[in-house]
Amino acid sequence: ARNTKERRTEARARESETRQRRTMAKDLWKDAEHQLKELDMDLEDEGGNNPWDAAAGQEITEDAHWEYWMRKNANEGKGDAVFNGLEYKPVSTMMPVPENDENPYWGWFKKGTGVTK
């Protein structure tokens, strides 16, 4: 059988490890918040291209983007909730962002997302 001193030592070690993990987790979230703030920075000041502007020249064609047309024509042509509440627009997913992306990702975004000031 182990003595009381050994059990106390093990318990202290576990408590210390738990405190250390909590501290690391708090620091991790601080770093994530900082990184998100950096992502919100204006990329044009850094000499990079804006991913929204790089894809802005692309258009919705009648022979493609079936989900867009399906949502637009829902409810007897009035559009469904997604069509009326969000915008369907292209964004470049390439890194580094090219000046003009010929094959961007198309998706539904909150209205006003990616609008250049």
C-alpha positions as CSV (number, residue, x, y, z in Angstrom):
1,A,0.0,0.0,0.0
2,R,1.2,3.5,-0.8
3,N,1.6,5.9,2.0
4,T,-0.3,9.2,2.4
5,K,2.7,11.3,1.4
6,E,2.9,9.6,-2.1
7,R,-0.8,10.2,-2.6
8,R,-0.6,13.9,-1.7
9,T,2.4,14.3,-4.0
10,E,0.4,12.7,-6.9
11,A,-2.6,14.8,-6.2
12,R,-0.6,18.0,-6.2
13,A,1.0,17.0,-9.5
14,R,-2.5,16.4,-11.0
15,E,-3.7,19.8,-9.7
16,S,-0.7,21.5,-11.1
17,E,-1.2,19.9,-14.5
18,T,-4.8,20.9,-14.5
19,R,-3.9,24.5,-13.8
20,Q,-1.3,24.5,-16.5
21,R,-3.8,23.2,-19.1
22,R,-6.3,25.9,-18.1
23,T,-3.7,28.6,-18.5
24,M,-2.7,27.2,-21.9
25,A,-6.3,27.1,-23.1
26,K,-6.8,30.7,-22.1
27,D,-3.7,31.7,-23.9
28,L,-4.8,29.7,-27.0
29,W,-8.1,31.7,-27.2
30,K,-6.2,35.0,-26.8
31,D,-4.0,34.1,-29.8
32,A,-7.1,33.1,-31.8
33,E,-8.8,36.4,-31.1
34,H,-5.6,38.2,-32.1
35,Q,-5.5,36.3,-35.4
36,L,-9.1,37.0,-36.2
37,K,-8.5,40.7,-35.7
38,E,-5.5,40.4,-38.1
39,L,-7.7,38.8,-40.7
40,D,-10.1,41.7,-40.5
41,M,-7.2,44.1,-41.4
42,D,-7.3,45.8,-44.8
43,L,-5.2,43.5,-47.1
44,E,-4.6,46.2,-49.7
45,D,-2.5,48.2,-47.2
46,E,-0.2,45.2,-47.1
47,G,0.3,44.9,-50.8
48,G,-1.9,41.8,-51.1
49,N,-5.1,41.4,-53.2
50,N,-8.5,41.3,-51.7
51,P,-10.1,37.8,-52.2
52,W,-13.5,39.4,-52.9
53,D,-12.2,41.8,-55.5
54,A,-10.2,39.0,-57.2
55,A,-13.4,37.1,-57.9
56,A,-15.7,40.0,-58.4
57,G,-15.4,39.9,-62.2
58,Q,-17.1,36.5,-62.4
59,E,-20.9,36.3,-63.2
60,I,-23.7,33.9,-62.5
61,T,-24.5,32.2,-65.8
62,E,-27.8,30.5,-66.8
63,D,-26.1,27.2,-67.5
64,A,-24.4,26.9,-64.2
65,H,-25.0,27.6,-60.5
66,W,-28.1,25.4,-60.3
67,E,-28.6,26.0,-56.6
68,Y,-28.8,29.8,-57.1
69,W,-31.4,29.4,-59.8
70,M,-33.4,26.8,-57.8
71,R,-33.5,29.2,-54.7
72,K,-34.3,32.2,-56.8
73,N,-37.3,30.5,-58.5
74,A,-38.7,29.0,-55.3
75,N,-42.0,30.2,-53.9
76,E,-43.4,31.1,-57.3
77,G,-40.4,33.2,-58.3
78,K,-40.2,35.2,-55.0
79,G,-37.2,33.2,-53.9
80,D,-36.6,31.2,-50.7
81,A,-35.3,32.4,-47.4
82,V,-31.7,31.8,-48.3
83,F,-32.0,33.8,-51.6
84,N,-33.8,36.7,-49.9
85,G,-31.6,36.8,-46.8
86,L,-28.1,36.2,-48.2
87,E,-26.0,37.1,-51.2
88,Y,-24.6,34.5,-53.6
89,K,-21.2,35.7,-54.6
90,P,-17.7,34.5,-55.6
91,V,-14.6,34.7,-53.4
92,S,-11.1,33.6,-54.2
93,T,-9.7,30.8,-52.0
94,M,-6.2,30.8,-53.6
95,M,-3.2,31.7,-51.5
96,P,-1.6,34.0,-52.3
97,V,-4.7,35.8,-53.7
98,P,-4.3,36.5,-57.4
99,E,-5.3,39.8,-59.0
100,N,-8.1,38.0,-60.9
101,D,-9.4,34.5,-60.0
102,E,-11.0,32.8,-62.9
103,N,-12.3,29.8,-60.9
104,P,-13.5,31.2,-57.5
105,Y,-15.6,29.5,-54.8
106,W,-19.3,30.5,-55.0
107,G,-21.3,30.6,-51.8
108,W,-24.0,32.2,-49.7
109,F,-22.8,35.0,-47.5
110,K,-24.3,37.6,-45.2
111,K,-25.3,40.7,-47.2
112,G,-22.5,43.2,-47.3
113,T,-19.7,40.6,-46.8
114,G,-16.6,41.4,-48.8
115,V,-17.8,44.9,-49.9
116,T,-14.9,47.2,-50.5
117,K,-15.1,50.5,-48.6
